């Protein structure tokens, strides 16, 4: 596998959505999205139609000492212009400005594990970057089709120069 990302500076990004604490062993992603999507139209000040699947890890060490039972926050969210109108039972998240490696992933969502293993196990160690302690996210736009082999999404990995 030889995925080459584009390197991009993300401006500060405001999100509104739902979150849960989970681990890779006790994956709650499907339940989180099932609770979020029916309420999407309640978010009045969204920007664009992309969906953000966000992970907030305790630190970059999470991947160096990977434990599938290790917990992190998972968000189902959309970008908003401001936090003036947040629906009940939803929360806000600010992704700080910073540098990201952006990988385009094509394929079924459930087949993405090998791509993530490549990014964290090969690309980052061999690159001029370290993982940064900011949210990681998948940006799912009009080409995202979940379990369709033709599905496409962007994987945004926070980085800093070594």
QUIJO-V451491 format. One line per field, one symbol per residue. ss: DSSP state (~ for helix, > for strand, _ for the rest). phi: phi as a letter, one per 40 degrees, with the letter a starting at -180 (. if undefined). burial: I if it has 16 or more other ideal C-beta (glycine too) atoms within 10 Angstrom, else O. A space follows every 10 residues. Layout:
# QUIJO-V451491
ss = ???
phi = ???
burial = ???
This chain:
# QUIJO-V451491
ss = _____>>>>> __>>>>>>>> >>______~~ ~~~~~~~__~ ~~___>____ >>>>>>____ ~~~~______ _>>>>>>>>> __________ >>>>>__>>> >>>>>>__~~ ~_~~~~~~~~ ~~~~~~__>> >____>>>>> __________ _>>>>>>>>> >_
phi = .acbccbbcc cdbcbbabba cabccbcbdc ccccccdcbd ccccbcbgbc bbbbbbccac cdccbdbccc cacbbbabcb cabcbbcdgb bbabccdicb cbbcbbhcdc ccdcccccdc cbccdcccbb cbcbdcabbb bcccbfcccc caabbbbcbb cc
burial = OOOOIOOOOI OOIIIIIIIO OIOOOOOOOO OIIOOIOOOO OOIOOIOOOI IIIIOIIOOI OIIOOOOOOO OOOIIIIIII OOOOOIOOOI OOIOIOOIII IOIOIOIOIO OIOOIIOOII OOIIOOOOIO IIIIIIIIII OOOIOOOOOO IOIIIIIIIO OO
